[in-house]
Structure formats: C-alpha cells, structure tokens
Amino acid sequence: MLSAFSSALRTPDLRKKLLFTVAIIGIYRLGATLPSPGVSYSNVQNCLKLTESAGNGVLNLLNLFSGGALLQLSVFALGIMPYITASIILQLLTVVIPRLEQLRKEGQSGQAKITQYTRYLTLGLAVLQASAFVALARTGQLFGNMCDQDNPAYQIIPENTGLPMWLTLTVLVMTMTAGTGVVMWLGELITDRGVGNGMSVLIFTSIAARLPGEGWSIKESSGTGKFLLVIALVLVIIALVVFIEQAQRRIPVQYAKRMIGRRMYGGTSTYIPLKVNQAGVVPVIFGSSLLYLPQLYLQFFDQNNLKSYQIWIQNNLVDPTSPIYIGLYFLLIIFFTYFYVSITFNPTEVAENMKKYGGFVPGIRPGKPTADYLDFILSRITLPGSLYLALISVLPNFFFIWLNQDQYMNFPFGGVAVLIMVGVGLETVKQIESQLMQRNYEGFLR
C-alpha cells in the first residue's frame, strides 16, 4: 500500500490528484468545525463537557459519519448521511418501480438520470434532517436531555439574539441544507478530479478525524494497560476485516465462439466474483435504525415516571449492554443482510444476460438451471457474510461492557467504523494501483 502511494507521488498527474484530494478534505474538515449562524459554540462545548456522550443510537452513527460535526450543528453538520440515505432509498426503489429499473439498464445515460434523482432526494432529506436536529437541539434532546435549556449557559440556540426565533431557525436549517449540497459537490469533485470514490473518502475522513481524540479519552479513563490492549485487539479486528472483505467466490463462466459479420467473438473464459460480504455496511445501518425506534418512543414520556413496560424497554431495548439488545441487533443484521443481497443481486437477470451473450457455467445448463445454481451459491456465502457483519457490529458492545458503560458512545474502534475505513482504504488503494498500471502500460506500448 505504501509503495503504491509513493509511486503515485512520483507520477506528476497522480500527484496532482492526490494533492487535490487532500485540499478538498481540508475544506471539508474546515466546514465541519465552522459553527452555523445562530448557534452558540461556547454553549455547545459546555453541553459536550457535561454529557460526555456523543449522541444516542442513530444520532451516534450520524455523528460518527459527520466527524463530530453533528452535535456542534456546524455548517457541514449533516455530513454525507443524507446522500447515503438517498442512495439506499433509490437502490431499493429500483426493484419496485419499473421506470427506475429501466433507467438502470440503459447504461451511462440512465445512471446519470438516477444520480440526478439522488441529488434531489438528498436535498429533500437534508431539509427534514436539519429541521429534526435543530428541534432536538432547541429542546436539549440532542444531548440526552442533560442540558437545561432554561439556563442561558446551555442554550444551544440562544433566544436573546435580537432576531425572531423563526427567522433564526429558518436560516439555520437553510445553512445546514446548503452545507449538505456543498459536501455532495466536494465528493463529486474528488470522484472526477481526485482519486475517485469521493463520498466514501469523505466518510473515511470523518471517522478518522475522531480516532485520536476518542482513543486518548479511553486512555485517560481506563488506563494505559487497557488502552494498549484495545489497540492490539483493534489491529486483529482490522486484519480479519481485510481478509473477509477481500474474500470472494469466483464462479467460472465460459463464452462460446460467435460469428458477427466477418469477426469471431467469444471463446473466452472469465468468472463472476461473489463477495462474502455482498451487502457492505447497509444491514448495519438498517439494524441500528430499527433499534433506535424504542429509544425514540421513550423520549415522548417523562423519564422520571415511566411505567413498568417502559422501564423494561429502557433496560433491554435501549441499553446497549443488555443481552436482549445485543441478541436482537445480531439477528436484525443477519436478516437485513439476506434482504439486501436478495434485492441487489438478481440471479435470474444475470443468468439471462449470460445466455444472451453465449455464456454458461461449465457443467450447468444456461437459463433457469444457471439462475438456480447462482441462487444456491449466493445463499451459502451470504450466511458466513451475515455472521461476520453481525459479529463485527456487536463486538463494540462487549468492549463497552469491559471498559466502562460511560464509554459506550465514545468508542469508534469497532463495528461500522472499522468496516467503512477498511473498505474505503482498500478501494482507494485499488484505484491508485489501477491508474499506475494504466500509465505503465502506456509507457510500455510506446
């Protein structure tokens, strides 16, 4: 990996792409620390010191993706999460809406249209999410109701600014929505003029920005011994994630020879790579979102006068160290892994495309037998992939029990964070190596 980066730095055009990417990342981190108009940055810091936690449930996940900018209500507070949500929604709707499925089959022009729809949906979701987070910040629920909003020292959005509150809130929502649009544009700039995978690079940057500070907080609270042991375990987890992310089942495909005009086509052999982790991190996001619903339900009631069943929900479905919570999270990830793989990979469509171009799996008849064979292989490799995702995702919960329950919301070294960082790192290195290979081939052919 280091040799690929050193070779890229020695290549003039690749060096420009890397430096351009670094410059965009710098702008992104600047916007993540720039307070939005109407927000008291000093009061935000007071609430952060008071609560020590970094959000709850999905709020913690969103704060992770924004690099800690969400709880500060900065210009880039929403980060790239609205775009991720819009992309997932469009991908799911492609299976349901025939028009979107037709666009997906049209190639580059259809994909450009779907990308345009994704941008519009991103801005719409950004308005909704910004309004929700501003409302949570104004009532103090963004910090777990631990900041008394009647106290001027803890008011996130002060009322004595001299402007009508509705105007302040409107400007704040518009600023955060515009910040999402700028983040989306920065990601596309990295994709077009940088190293590629712009949205993924920005997510990687947000997660990596939190690691040093959170690691130091674990060292201060748990001691040097536990901190070093955590680092050793994290390195083992990263090695395991790299191994599984690279693992794939290659199904051989043979193409028959065909005469088209005066040219002979086909007669080649290739393979269909089916990854063990075919679903990525989407099942983890879905599972976290569902587990946030009980917590959202309890927020509508007085925490000091909860009924017996509400106390049970709080102790078993909200507490991340509860065995019921961990078991339910584990099962939800397995379910959503099978669900997402089933809607994103269509064995029947793949088999029909292979048959159309004269391709077949050796020993399997084209058409429905090939589709059944692909479905059988996919279901077999999805099981270890789902177990792997579930184990990696619930592993931080055991870290929280071992370290300290108070450290639950400040542990970015496991679960979805490691999955995203390793996946983006591997994909970025592949992009750089492929571009280096193209340039070497150009020199060789000359």
Residue, then its C-alpha position, 0 to 999 in steps of 0.5 A: m500500500l505504501s509503495a503504491f502511494s509513493s509511486a503515485l507521488r512520483t507520477p506528476d498527474l497522480r500527484k496532482k490528484l492526490l494533492f487535490t484530494v487532500a485540499i478538498i478534505g481540508i475544506y471539508r474538515l474546515g466546514a465541519t468545525l465552522p459553527s452555523p449562524g445562530v448557534s452558540y459554540s461556547n454553549v455547545q462545548n459546555c453541553l459536550k463537557l457535561t454529557e460526555s456522550a456523543g449522541n444516542g443510537v442513530l444520532n451516534l452513527l450520524n455523528l460518527f459519519s459527520g466527524g463530530a460535526l453533528l452535535q456542534l450543528s456546524v455548517f457541514a453538520l449533516g455530513i454525507m448521511p443524507y446522500i447515503t440515505a438517498s442512495i439506499i432509498l433509490q437502490l431499493l426503489t429500483v426493484v419496485i418501480p419499473r421506470l427506475e429499473q429501466l433507467r438502470k439498464e440503459g447504461q451511462s445515460g440512465q445512471a446519470k438520470i438516477t444520480q440526478y434523482t439522488r441529488y434531489l432526494t438528498l436535498g429533500l432529506a437534508v431539509l427534514q434532517a436539519s429541521a429534526f436536529v435543530a428541534l432536538a437541539r432547541t429542546g436539549q434532546l440532542f444531548g440526552n436531555m442533560c442540558d437545561q435549556d432554561n439556563p442561558a449557559y446551555q442554550i444551544i440556540p440562544e433566544n436573546t439574539g435580537l432576531p425572531m426565533w423563526l427567522t433564526l431557525t429558518v436560516l439555520v436549517m437553510t445553512m445546514t441544507a446548503g452545507t449538505g449540497v456543498v459536501m455532495w459537490l466536494g465528493e463529486l469533485i474528488t470522484d472526477r478530479g481526485v482519486g475517485n470514490g469521493m463520498s466514501v473518502l469523505i466518510f473515511t475522513s470523518i471517522a478518522a478525524r475522531l480516532p485520536g481524540e476518542g482513543w486518548s479519552i479511553k486512555e485517560s479513563s481506563g488506563t494505559g494497560k487497557f488502552l494498549l490492549v484495545i489497540a492490539l485487539v483493534l489491529v486483529i479486528i482490522a486484519l480479519v476485516v481485510f481478509i473477509e472483505q477481500a474474500q470472494r467466490r469466483i464462479p467460472v463462466q465460459y463464452a462460446k465462439r460467435m460469428i458477427g459479420r466477418r469477426m469471431y467473438g467469444g471463446t473466452s473464459t472469465y468468472i463472476p466474483l461473489k463477495v462474502n460480504q455482498a451487502g457492505v455496511v447497509p444491514v448495519i445501518f438498517g439494524s441500528s435504525l430499527l433499534y433506535l425506534p424504542q429509544l425514540y418512543l421513550q423520549f415522548f414520556d417523562q423519564n422520571n415516571l415511566k411505567s413498568y413496560q417502559i422501564w423494561i424497554q429502557n433496560n433491554l431495548v435501549d441499553p446497549t449492554s443488555p443481552i436482549y439488545i445485543g441478541l436482537y441487533f445480531l439477528l436484525i443484521i443477519f436478516f437485513t443482510y439476506f434482504y439486501v443481497s436478495i434485492t441487489f443481486n438478481p440471479t435470474e437477470v444475470a443468468e439471462n444476460m449470460k445466455k444472451y451473450g453465449g455464456f454458461v457455467p461449465g457443467i450447468r445448463p444456461g437459463k433457469p438451471t444457471a439462475d438456480y445454481l447462482d441462487f444456491i451459491l449466493s445463499r451459502i456465502t451470504l450466511p458466513g457474510s451475515l455472521y461476520l457483519a453481525l459479529i463485527s457490529v456487536l463486538p463494540n458492545f462487549f468492549f463497552i461492557w469491559l471498559n466502562q458503560d460511560q464509554y459506550m458512545n465514545f468508542p469508534f474502534g469497532g463495528v461500522a467504523v472499522l468496516i467503512m475505513v477498511g473498505v474505503g482504504l482498500e478501494t482507494v488503494k485499488q484505484i491508485e494501483s489501477q491508474l499506475m498500471q494504466r500509465n505503465y502500460e502506456g509507457f510500455l506500448r510506446 
